Amino acid sequence: PGAVLVNIARGGLFNKTHVLNALNDGRLGYLASDVAWQEPVDPADPLVSHERAYFTPHVGGVTDASYQCMGAIVAKTAWSLQADPWLGETT
C-alpha cells in the first residue's frame, strides 16, 4: 500500500504529522528513517510506535566495512599531510 519514504539525511525534512496521517490512511506504505526530528525520541510518539515505521539511531551505515573505509581515508589523509610543504618538515 502506498509509497515508501526513506530518510537518511535530516529529521526535519518531513512533517511528521503529515507522514503519520499518510501512514494511517494508506497513502504511505512505510517509513524508514535513520534520523529523528528530536533527540532523544519520545517512545510514546505515535509515529515511533507505528507498525509500518522503522527507525535506526542514526547508525544505519555503521558496519565493519564502513569503519575500515573510514580508517583507510584517515590514514591516507594523514600520510598526505605528512608530505605537505605548508606543514613544514615532519618525521
Secondary structure, DSSP 8 states (H G I E B T S, - for coil): --EEEEE-S-GGGS-HHHHHHHHHHTSEEEEEESS-SSSS--TT-TTTT-TTEEE--S-TT--HHHHHHHHHHHHHHHHHHHT-GGG----
